[in-house]
Amino acid sequence: MLSPVLVHLLLCTIIAVSIVLMLIRPRGVPEAYWIGGGVLLLLMLRLIDLRLAWRAFGKALDVCFFLIGMMLLCELAREHGVFDWLAAIAVRSADGSCLKLFALVYAVGTVVTVFLSNDATAVVLTPAILTAVRKARVPPLPYLFACAFIANAASFLLPISNPANLVVFRDAMLPLGRWLLAFGIPCLLSIGTTFVVLRWVYRKELSERIDQRVEAQTLNGTGKLVLGSAALMIAVMLTASSLGKDLGLPTCLSALTIAAIVCIKERTNPLLLAREISWETLALVVGLFVMVDAIESIGAMEYTKEWLSWVQHTGIVAGSLVAGFAVGLANNLVNNLPLGLMVGSTLHTAQARGPIAAAVLIGVDLGPNLSITGSLATILWLIALRREKLDVSFWDFLKVGAIAMPLALLAALGGSILVQLCFGSL
């Protein structure tokens, strides 16, 4: 029989290897298979039991419901031309100016991120923008990078803007009013700083003119129905958030209702819509919840709790900067979803609130703008580009991210510190 030390070492090794394989995706095998394989190995070797896995599954349900709802809504919007319509409006409203087009794409990306989550901007809006700028015959990279970077820079304005927000705060989600007070100014500073950096990086491309006209694109009746229904769904989510309720189930039920109405109107098979849900992503989320609970079960979180305690004793300014930058950089080593789960668990067990918790969330959401490996949304963005025969290397992204992420993170943390000093611990 193995000693407890060897058991713990084996458990941590399996989890670490699974996460590394998830990031590098050998032979193109999807992320969920590496994490799922790791969980199965932990169960087969009896390093964890089924009760732990079942409890972790229960914790993951709210995030999974939220993701299902958002995936359904985004697929309906994509299928019925809402994203293509928004992209065409941006191009036609640019009046021949690449700079104006860039600002409009950035604005559309901000709205989509804030109200439909960062995954919608990175995965669904990006192909629509690419199609539109190709019709306008302008270099596409500035506008595609705008989609990738705003997907993270605007992702903490509302609780619904990023699934990681649900993961980090878990059972201690702030009501909407307190959330806006805590993160409104920091997120606006993040959005503004990222725009200025991207505007400077692509100053040459954005000084050109658009010579090709793009035809107007109309939104059909079903598209208008989806757009109006999306507004109602967002209102439901914000109402639930303002009441301090879980967001997953209201989001999922609202999306299922919209999907049912659209399928009845169009007389389409709802099973075809169900195929568009990324079940692999949901399995990945559940697997990561199991792994984080496994790490917590052997007491490994005590080290992160000690680190968090030390950070809290350094004061609001130093503590927020250290926590925000440490978490922001760590995203790019292990990806923000597993990291968000780990820091969320640490915040929960340590009952940490106020400036450090705010700094941690900002680091989790904004840190992925440093490199392609930082978040699942950015990895999916890259995959979407490669399907369109566009190759963006790790170094291409890093050259922009190494400027944009630290400056935006510093601005957002500075705004968060100012809010905490003015209004007290939130």
N, C-alpha and C positions, 0 to 999 in steps of 0.2 A: 504494500500500500504506500502511495506517495505521501510525503510529508506535506503539511499545509503550505509551506514556503514554495515547494515545487509545483503544487496545484495552482497556487496564485500566479506563479511565473508562467506556467503553461497557458493559463487562461488569458493573461495579458498578452502573451506572444501571439496566440491565435487571433485575438481581436486586432492587435497592431498589424499583423500580416494581412488580415481581411481588409482593413481600411486602406492600406498601401495598394493592394490589388484593386480595390474599388477606384482609387485615384488614377492608376496607370492603365487599367482596363486591358490586360494582355489579350492579344488576338481579337480585340474588339468585343469581348464578352461583357454584357451589361453589368452595371454596378451592383444591381440587386442580387445577382448570382453569387458574387464574391462574399457579400455580407450574409446572404442566406446560407451559403455553404459554411461560413464561419459559425453561425448560430447552430446549425445541425451538428457540426463537429463538437461544439460545446455540450450539446445535449447527449450525443452518442458517448462521449467520454465521461459523462456525468459530472462535468465541471459546473453545470447549472442544472436545476430541475425544472419540470414542466410548470410548477406553480409560479416560479419567478418569471418564466416566459409568458404565462397567462396574465400576470399582473402588468407586465410591460406592455402587452398587447392592449390592455384596458387603458393604460396611460396614453397610448398612441392614437386611440380612436378619434379624439377631438381633432387632431391634426389631419388624420386621414379623411374624416368627413369634410373638413375645410378644403382639402386638396381635391376631393371628388367634385364638390360643388364648383370650385373655380375652374377645374378642367372641363366640366360640362358646359359652363357658361362660355368659356373661351372657345371651345370647339363650335358651339352654336354661332358665336359671333364670327368666327373664321369662315365657317361653311356658308353663311348667308351674307358675306361680303362686308361686314362692319369694319374690319381692320383695313381692307383694301380701300374702302370708302374714306376712312380717316387719312390714309396715306395719300390718296389722290387729292384730297382737300389741301393737305400741306403743300404738295408740289404746285398745284394751281394757284395757291395763295402767295407763293414766293415771289411772283412778279419778275422772274428771271434772275433773282439774286440767290447765289449759293448760300450766302451768310443767312439770309432770311429763311431759306429752306431749312438750314441746319437748326435755327432757333425754333422753327415750327415743329420739326421732327422731335427736337428735345422737349418741347412743350407737350406734344401728343404722348411721348414716352412717359413723361412725368404723370400725366393724368391717368394713363393706363396702369402704371405702376401703383399709384396711390389707391386707385379704386378696384383694380382687378388683380393686383399682386405682381411682384417682380418677374415671376415665371411667364406671365402673359406677355410682358414687354420683350423679354429675352428670346422667347420661343415662338410666339405667335405674331407679334407686331413686326419683328425683324424681317421675316420673309416678305411681308406686305410692303415694308419700306424699301427693301431691295428691289422688288418688282417696279415700284414707282420711280425710284431714282435711275434705274436702268432705262426706263422709257424716256426720262428726261436727259439721258446720256451725260451724266456727271459722274465723277469718281465716287464709288459707293462707300468707301471705308469711313470717312468722317461721320456719315449718318448711321452706319452700322455700329460704330464705336459709341455713338451717342446713345443708341438703344441699350447696349451692354452696360454702359456706365451709369445711366440714369436708373436702370433696373435695380441697382444697389443704392445709389445715392439718395433716391426718394423713397426707399423701402421701409422707413421707420416713421413716416409722417402719420400713418394710421396703424392700428393693430392689424388690419386686414391687408396691409401692403406687402407683407412678407410672412410666409409660414414659419420662419425662424422666430418671429415675434411671439407666436403661440408656444414655441418650444422653450424659449428662454424664460418667459414669465410663468408658463404652465399654470399652477393653481393660484397665482397671485397677479393675474392680469389687471392692470389699472383700468378703472372706468374711463370712458372716452374723454371726458373733460380734463381729468388729471393727465391722461396720456398726451393730449394736445398741449397742455401747459408744460409738460416735461420735455416733449420732443419736437414741438412745432418749430420753434426758433432754431434749434440745432439742425433739423432736417432742411429747413430753408437755406441755411448757411451751407450745408453740404451740397444742395442742388446748385446754388449760385457759384460756389467755388469750383465744382466739377465742370460747369459750363464754361467758366473763364479759362480753365486749363485746356479743355478740348478745343475751345476757340483759338487759343494761342498755338497749340500743337499743329492744328490743321489750317493755320492762317493763309498759307499759300493756296490750298485747294478751295478755300471759302472765299477767296478774292475774285474767283472766276464768275462768268455769267452762264445762265441756262438758256441755250438757244432753241432747244426742242420743246414744243408745246405738248402738253399731256391732256388727253380728252377728259371731259367731266365724267364722273362715275356716279350713277344714281343708286340709291338704296331702295331695294324692293320692299314690298309690304311685310314680308317675313323678317327682313333685316331691321325694319323699323320696330316691329314687335319685339325682337330680341333686344334692341337698344333700349326701348322703353322698359322692358322687363328687367334688364340689367340695372337700370336706375332704381327700380323698386327693390330689387335684391340687395343692392348696396345700402338702401335705406333700412332694410331689415337688419343687416349686419351691423350697421352703425347704432341702431337702436339697442340691439343685444349688447354691443360694446359699452354703450352709455349706462346700461343697467348692470354692468359687471358680469354678464353671463358668458358662458362658453360660446365660441363663434362657430364651431364645427357643424353641429346639427342644424342650426338655422340656415347656414350657408348651403348645406347639402339639400335640405328639404326645399328651399327656395329654387335651387337649380333644377331639381327633379320636377318641380311643378312647371317651370318654364319649358323644360325639355318635353314634358308630356303635352303641353299646349301646342308647341311647335310641331311635334310629331303628328298630332291629330290634325292640325291645320294642313300640313304638307302631305299627310297620309304616308308617312315614312316609317320604316321599321326601327323602333327604339334600340334594338340590339346592335344595329349598325353604329349608333351613337356611342353605345357602351364600349365598343371596340376601340374607340378613340381615347378612352381613359387610360392613362399610363399606370397599369396595374403593377408594373415592375417598380415604379417610383414608390407606390404605397407599400409594397413588400420591403423596399429598401428602408423606408421610414420605420416600419415595425421592427425590422432586424436591428437597426441602430438603437432603438429604444431598449431592446433586449440586451444588447451589448453594454450600453451605459448602465443599466440596472445590474448587470453582472459585475461590472467594475465596482459599482457602489457596494455590492454585497460583500466584497472582500476587504472593504475599508480603504480602497485606493483613493476615494474622494477626500480622505482626511488631509492629504497633501495639498489639494486645491483649496480646501477650507482654511488650512493654515496660511497659504499664500494670500487668500482673500482677506483674512483677518489682519495680516501684516499690511496689506494695501490700504485697508480702511483706517489704520492708525497713522498713515502718512499725511492725512488731511484731505480736504475736498479737492484742492487743485492738483497736488502731486498724485494723490490716489486715483483721481479720474483719468489723468494723463497716462499713468502707468498701466492701469487696467485696460483702458481703451486701446492703447497701442499694442500691449502684449496680446490681447485677444485678437485685435485686427491682424497682426502679423501671423499669429498661430493659425488663423483661418486657412492660410495658404499652404500650411503643412499638412493639415488633416481634413480640410473642407469645413465649411461653416455649419453644415447640418449636424455631424457628430460633435463638433466643438460646441455648438449651441446647446445640444442635449447635455453635455458634460457641465458646462458653466451654469446652465439652467438648474441642473440637479444640485450643483454646489450652492447656488443662490437660495434654492428652496430649503436645503437642509440647514444652511447657516442662517436662514431667515434674514438675508441681506436685503436692504431697501435703499432708497435714496440715490445719491450721486454715483456710487460705485455700480449699482445695478443698472443705472442709466448708461454709464460709460461702457459697461460690458455689452449691453444691447447694441449700442452704436458701433462698437468694435465688431460684433458679429455680423451686422448688416452691411457695414461700409468697408470692412477689411477685405472682402473678396474682390474689390476693384484693383487690387495690386496685381493679381495674376489669374490666369485661366483656371487654375486648380482651386480657387478660393470658394466657389459655390457651385452647387448643382446647376443653377440657372445659367451661369456663365459657360459651363461645360456643354449644356444643351444648346446654348447660343452658338458655340463653336461648331457643334455637330450640324446645326441648321445651315450654317454658312458652307460647310464642306459639301453638303448635299447640292448646293448651288454652285459648286466648282470654285469656291473662294477659299483660299488657304491663309489663315492667320496663325502665325507660329506663336509659341510660348513667349519668345523674345519680342515679337511685335507688340503683344499685349503688355508685356512687362515694361517696355520703354515708355508707354503712355501711363500705365498704372503706377510706376515708381514716382511720377510727378503728381498725378491726380489724387491717388489715395491718401498719402500723408498730409497733403494740404487740406483736402476736404475733411479728413478725420480730425485734424487739428482745429479747423474752424468749427466743426460740429461739437467737439468736446469743449472748446472754449465757450460756445453758446450754452451748452449744458451746464457748465460750471457757473456761468453768469445767472442762469435761471435758478439754480440751486441756492446761490448766495442771495438772490433777491427774494425768492419765495420760500426758502427753507426746504427741508428734505421732502421729496415727493414720493 
